[in-house]
Amino acid sequence: MLNILIDNPIFFLFFITIVLLVIWNIFLNCQLWRIKKKLKTFFNGKKASDLEGVLFEEIKRLKKAEGDIKQLFKSSNILKKMAKQSIQKVSVVRFNPFKETGGDQSFAIALLDSNDNGLIISSLYSRQGTRIYSKSIEAGQSKYPLSKEELEALKKAGKKE
């Protein structure tokens, strides 16, 4: 066989060409296999069978996600408004207004939102009974006079942390 290859240059060139074509074919098949693998990954789970269909499906999915994000922003803004009006600052001051009763059973509670609006609830405990008072607060101020303990509760609740 070697004699035929060496003696006949045309046959030698033909043999080399065949070997190169086989190597080139193997290389191209490997490339094709890698591309098919990537395409399979790209099309995996998709309804579409071509690139245009895949892109159309992705655009639909993105539009739906965009709508969902807009809805989340609306919900977030509603929650922010609600949170600003919710009680965020709380303070309790216990005290003994009457010397004849034991313990600090009376208290003043300040309940404020983010704008320092809310109310103060005071409870005065005595032997004869308990009295409860409520005073509204707007922007950290009350239109009613506040006791020393109520002012202290308001000051503690109004502090930014």
C-alpha positions as CSV (number, residue, x, y, z in Angstrom):
1,M,0.0,0.0,0.0
2,L,2.8,2.3,0.8
3,N,4.4,1.6,-2.6
4,I,1.2,2.8,-4.3
5,L,1.1,6.0,-2.3
6,I,4.8,6.7,-3.0
7,D,4.8,5.7,-6.6
8,N,1.7,7.5,-7.6
9,P,1.6,11.2,-6.6
10,I,-2.0,11.7,-7.7
11,F,-3.2,8.8,-5.5
12,F,-1.1,10.3,-2.6
13,L,-2.8,13.7,-3.0
14,F,-6.1,12.0,-3.2
15,F,-5.4,10.0,0.0
16,I,-4.2,13.2,1.9
17,T,-7.3,15.0,0.7
18,I,-9.6,12.3,2.0
19,V,-7.8,12.3,5.4
20,L,-8.1,16.1,5.6
21,L,-11.8,15.9,4.7
22,V,-12.5,13.3,7.3
23,I,-10.7,15.4,10.0
24,W,-12.6,18.5,8.8
25,N,-15.9,16.5,8.9
26,I,-15.2,15.4,12.5
27,F,-14.4,19.0,13.4
28,L,-17.6,20.3,11.8
29,N,-19.7,17.6,13.5
30,C,-18.2,18.6,16.9
31,Q,-19.1,22.3,16.2
32,L,-22.6,21.3,15.1
33,W,-23.1,19.2,18.3
34,R,-22.1,22.2,20.5
35,I,-24.5,24.5,18.6
36,K,-27.3,22.0,18.9
37,K,-26.7,21.7,22.6
38,K,-26.8,25.5,23.0
39,L,-30.0,25.7,20.9
40,K,-31.6,22.9,23.0
41,T,-30.8,24.9,26.1
42,F,-32.2,28.1,24.5
43,F,-35.4,26.5,23.3
44,N,-35.8,24.3,26.4
45,G,-39.3,24.6,27.8
46,K,-40.4,27.0,25.1
47,K,-43.6,26.6,23.1
48,A,-42.0,28.1,20.0
49,S,-40.0,26.0,17.5
50,D,-38.0,28.8,15.8
51,L,-36.0,31.9,16.9
52,E,-38.8,34.3,16.0
53,G,-41.3,32.3,18.1
54,V,-38.9,32.3,21.1
55,L,-38.4,36.0,20.9
56,F,-42.1,36.6,20.7
57,E,-42.7,34.4,23.8
58,E,-39.9,36.3,25.6
59,I,-41.5,39.7,24.7
60,K,-44.8,38.5,26.0
61,R,-43.2,37.3,29.2
62,L,-41.3,40.6,29.6
63,K,-44.6,42.6,29.1
64,K,-46.3,40.5,31.7
65,A,-43.4,41.1,34.1
66,E,-43.5,44.8,33.4
67,G,-47.2,44.9,34.3
68,D,-46.5,43.0,37.5
69,I,-43.8,45.4,38.4
70,K,-46.1,48.4,37.8
71,Q,-48.7,46.8,40.1
72,L,-46.1,46.2,42.8
73,F,-45.1,49.9,42.6
74,K,-48.7,50.9,43.0
75,S,-49.1,48.5,46.0
76,S,-45.8,49.8,47.4
77,N,-47.0,53.4,47.2
78,I,-50.3,52.6,48.9
79,L,-48.4,50.8,51.7
80,K,-46.1,53.8,52.1
81,K,-49.0,56.1,52.5
82,M,-50.6,53.8,55.0
83,A,-47.4,53.4,56.9
84,K,-47.0,57.2,57.2
85,Q,-50.4,57.4,58.9
86,S,-49.9,54.3,61.1
87,I,-48.7,54.5,64.7
88,Q,-44.9,54.4,64.5
89,K,-43.8,56.1,67.7
90,V,-44.9,54.9,71.1
91,S,-43.9,56.0,74.5
92,V,-45.1,55.1,78.0
93,V,-44.4,57.0,81.2
94,R,-45.6,55.5,84.5
95,F,-46.0,57.8,87.5
96,N,-47.7,58.1,90.9
97,P,-49.9,61.3,90.9
98,F,-51.2,60.8,94.5
99,K,-48.9,60.2,97.4
100,E,-51.5,58.1,99.3
101,T,-51.5,55.3,96.7
102,G,-48.6,52.9,96.3
103,G,-46.7,52.3,93.1
104,D,-46.6,53.9,89.7
105,Q,-50.0,52.6,88.6
106,S,-50.9,55.7,86.6
107,F,-49.5,56.2,83.1
108,A,-49.4,58.4,80.0
109,I,-49.1,56.8,76.6
110,A,-48.1,58.7,73.5
111,L,-49.1,57.1,70.1
112,L,-47.8,59.1,67.1
113,D,-47.5,58.6,63.3
114,S,-44.5,59.7,61.2
115,N,-45.7,63.3,61.2
116,D,-46.1,63.4,65.0
117,N,-49.9,63.2,64.7
118,G,-51.8,61.0,67.1
119,L,-53.0,61.0,70.7
120,I,-52.0,60.8,74.3
121,I,-53.9,58.5,76.6
122,S,-53.5,59.2,80.3
123,S,-54.8,57.0,83.1
124,L,-54.9,58.3,86.7
125,Y,-55.2,55.6,89.3
126,S,-56.6,56.5,92.8
127,R,-58.3,54.6,95.6
128,Q,-61.7,55.9,94.5
129,G,-61.2,54.7,90.9
130,T,-59.3,55.1,87.6
131,R,-59.8,58.0,85.3
132,I,-58.8,57.9,81.6
133,Y,-58.1,60.9,79.4
134,S,-57.3,61.3,75.8
135,K,-55.8,64.3,74.1
136,S,-55.2,64.7,70.3
137,I,-51.8,65.6,69.0
138,E,-51.1,67.4,65.7
139,A,-47.6,68.0,64.5
140,G,-46.3,67.3,67.9
141,Q,-48.5,69.8,69.7
142,S,-51.8,69.5,71.6
143,K,-54.5,72.2,71.7
144,Y,-55.1,71.1,75.3
145,P,-52.8,71.6,78.2
146,L,-50.5,68.6,78.9
147,S,-49.3,67.4,82.2
148,K,-45.6,67.0,83.0
149,E,-45.9,63.2,82.4
150,E,-47.8,63.7,79.1
151,L,-45.1,66.1,77.9
152,E,-42.5,63.6,78.8
153,A,-44.3,60.8,76.9
154,L,-44.7,63.1,73.9
155,K,-41.1,64.0,74.0
156,K,-39.9,60.4,74.2
157,A,-42.2,59.3,71.4
158,G,-41.3,62.2,69.1
159,K,-37.5,61.4,69.2
160,K,-36.2,60.2,65.9
161,E,-34.1,57.0,66.2
